[in-house]
């Protein structure tokens, strides 16, 4: 096998490993952000992140925004 074929296989393997690592990092990012910020639905953000990556990536930016949204504090009723 010539050197160029071996080099092509090495490049292909590095490319596949890099793509898998990027997808894993994108899947983990919103959940980690939500947990760090104390989001009340951090687990739902995590599930939403992985679900959108598996089913097409379209709503992933919305899940990322959801990880940053703060839930307003409950107001006390007037006495």
Buried (B, 14 or more C-beta within 10 A) or exposed (E): EEEEEEEEEEEEEEEEEEEEEEBEEBBEBBBBBBBEEEBEBBEBBBEBBBBBBEEEEEBBEEBBEBBEEEEEEEEEEEE
